[in-house]
Amino acid sequence: MTEKEMHSYRLTSMVEPSDKMLDAIMSGVAVMARQSTENAHKELVRRFDALKREIKVYQESLRKHA
């Protein structure tokens, strides 16, 4: 199946997808889901690292004023 054929199909269509078309659609969804999960994990790690740096700066400022 060509990419054009896959993108032209809509699940709301009155035509049932072929097994090959459905397999291609599901494979595409799986790839997008894995990429989304990877991106979310990277963002979570980035935010935790930023928060750890902020906490460290805050703790150091408390020690200086103690």
C-alpha positions as CSV (number, residue, x, y, z in Angstrom):
1,M,0.0,0.0,0.0
2,T,1.3,3.4,-0.9
3,E,1.5,6.2,1.7
4,K,-1.0,8.2,-0.4
5,E,-3.5,5.3,-0.2
6,M,-3.0,5.0,3.6
7,H,-3.5,8.8,4.1
8,S,-6.5,8.9,1.9
9,Y,-8.4,6.3,4.0
10,R,-10.6,7.6,6.8
11,L,-11.8,5.3,9.6
12,T,-15.2,7.1,9.4
13,S,-15.4,5.9,5.8
14,M,-18.3,3.6,4.8
15,V,-15.7,1.2,3.3
16,E,-14.1,-1.4,5.6
17,P,-10.3,-1.2,5.5
18,S,-8.5,-4.3,4.1
19,D,-6.3,-6.3,6.5
20,K,-3.2,-4.9,4.8
21,M,-4.5,-1.3,5.2
22,L,-5.5,-1.8,8.8
23,D,-2.1,-3.3,9.5
24,A,-0.4,-0.3,8.0
25,I,-2.5,2.1,9.9
26,M,-1.9,0.3,13.2
27,S,1.8,0.2,12.5
28,G,1.9,3.9,11.9
29,V,0.0,4.5,15.1
30,A,2.4,2.3,17.0
31,V,5.4,4.3,15.7
32,M,3.7,7.6,16.6
33,A,2.9,6.3,20.1
34,R,6.4,5.2,20.7
35,Q,7.8,8.5,19.6
36,S,5.3,10.4,21.7
37,T,6.2,8.4,24.8
38,E,9.9,8.9,24.1
39,N,9.4,12.7,23.8
40,A,7.3,12.8,27.0
41,H,10.0,10.9,28.9
42,K,12.7,13.3,27.6
43,E,10.6,16.3,28.7
44,L,10.0,14.7,32.1
45,V,13.8,14.1,32.6
46,R,14.5,17.7,31.5
47,R,12.0,19.1,34.0
48,F,13.3,17.0,36.8
49,D,16.9,18.0,36.1
50,A,15.9,21.7,36.0
51,L,14.1,21.3,39.3
52,K,17.1,19.6,40.9
53,R,19.3,22.5,39.8
54,E,16.8,25.0,41.3
55,I,16.7,23.1,44.6
56,K,20.5,22.9,44.7
57,V,20.8,26.7,44.2
58,Y,18.1,27.3,46.9
59,Q,19.9,25.0,49.4
60,E,23.2,26.8,48.7
61,S,21.5,30.2,49.3
62,L,20.1,28.9,52.6
63,R,23.6,27.8,53.8
64,K,25.1,31.2,52.9
65,H,22.5,32.9,55.1
66,A,22.6,30.5,58.0
